[in-house]
Amino acid sequence: MCVRRRMIIIFLSALVAVLGGCEAMEDILPFAGAYKINLQINGIVLDECSYVSLNDGIHPFFEESVSADQDVSALIINIKNANDEFIGSRIIYELEQNDLIESNRSGYDIVYKVKSFDDILAPYFLPEDLPQGVYSIILQVMNGRNILQKTEKSFFNLGMVDFKFERINVYLPGITKYVNHVPVDTIVMPEVDIDVSHYANPYIIWYEGKRIIGEGYYNDGAKNIFWKSPKQSCFVNISAEIFPVRNSEKLPGYKKEVSLVVSSISFDIHLISENIPQLLHWYTFEGNLKDLKSVSSDDHNLRLIGNKNSEWIGSDGTYGITTGVNNVLALPKIDFPNDAVKTWQVLFRFKPLNDGNIFSVQFDKSNVSLNLIQKGTVLTLLLKSGDKTISYNVEIKIIPDQISGASAAAPMSFITAGISFSVLSGVISAQFNIIGDSYDSSVMSIALEADVHNEFRIFLGSVSDENISAGAESKSTALWDEFALYYRPPSEILISELKKTDTEQLTDDS
């Protein structure tokens, strides 16, 4: 009995010694998990995205109601830097019927009186001179001067960088109405839709499920990736996590995902197939510049020339590659004998983006060219030899566009068109036709006397373009979805496409 009493006395003495050695009761009273307290920025909980800009309001909130808890009288917020130093003002939210002891305040405190902690609390903003970097928010649930709970959450201060992750858009090759319905074994382009300050360069990590399938900086092209769908039907989740800086601090980034249905049900997304004997080159721009007519040879691939890289962008459910004055795609040279009559057909699908030269045929060793040019709402097919020119105009249908950086007068949908041209006895002639019920289906011919030699080359875009205004030279002029070159006009292809367009129109009208 004496031994038990002695042990109790020793335990109590030790407890008194520990309590007596503490400088404040707050080091003992707090306990984790009693109150579920969190922070919300732009509708996103801090635990799900730990990035805050100077323009963001930080809203503290209790995840579970504390209105019936008479112990909670106030909530205090402090900011600490990486050196564990408190910075900026201390924010105090306290119930109207309660007051903290005056000695517990300082002249730098910002005090908000609240009716209930179940209401949305007034936002807290970071100090304007706070440098970018990692910081901690200290949340203290108070009962008078006593701390009931202390919670610490880390975040990264973005400074003046504004950042908003809208969604993930998914684009398929070719024209399709089923964006989330992906055929098996298809190259798809997911793309992040974000609103970010122009001087920022966020870091993006792409996932298929939990597997990383790509990463990199936004300005280096990581805003979109090319992903090949599985060879069997299934459901797939593609997600992107975006960090305004590289994730060296292991803080959670902005993350969104999209669910895709991969199906063995196929649908026709291209204008033609490679089985046509007259076909010379065929490019479908499925994440690459390969010639599908000669897949085994890189010699027939499109070659990028100019001082600006082409950009892959999506529109109308499909994706393509941009060309312009400083980013030009060149086809291989085509040779033909002087004493032979030759006719060629190009069939393509494109989307005008800005005024300028969209397509050109340059005849080597001669000052002769064939150009397709956009200016405003007009497409012009132009033959030029020295100071002699002849042209034919087509009015295009114009409605506002949603593509970032594109002209406000760009057409919403892609255009399917055909151009045929031939050389005979010092005369070059050309025909232009836009395929579809929305346009005049008649073919208009132009011809010009010209000294044409025995080879030519086709360019998508133009390395020098006198037809576009100053200040627009850095803009892309067209987005390409498909391009094919034939030895002679395959009239059966054009007729088939017209019938296909008519059928689709009838289906839509019904």
Protein Blocks (a to p, Z undefined) as FASTA:
>chain_A
ZZmmmmmmmmmmmmmmmmmmpmbfklmmpcghkaccdddeehiafkloccdcfkbccddd
dfbdcklmmkbmbdcdddddfkopaehjddddddfkbccdfklpcfkbccdddfbfkbcc
ddddddfklccddddddddddehjbcfbdcddddddebjaccddfbdcdddehjdfblkl
ccehiacdddddddddfkbccdddddehjacfbdcdfklopmpccddddfbdcddddddd
ddfbacflopacddddddddddfbdcdfbfbdfkbmklmbdcehgoiacdfklmmbmklp
ccdedjbdcddddeehiacddddfklccddddddddfkbccddddddddddfbgcdfbdc
ddehiacdcddddehjaccddddehjaccdddddddddddfbehiafkbcfbdcdddddd
ddeehiacdddddedjkbcfbdcdddddddddfbdcddedjfbdfkbcehilmpcfbdcf
bdcddfbdcfklmmmmmmmmmmmmmmmmZZ
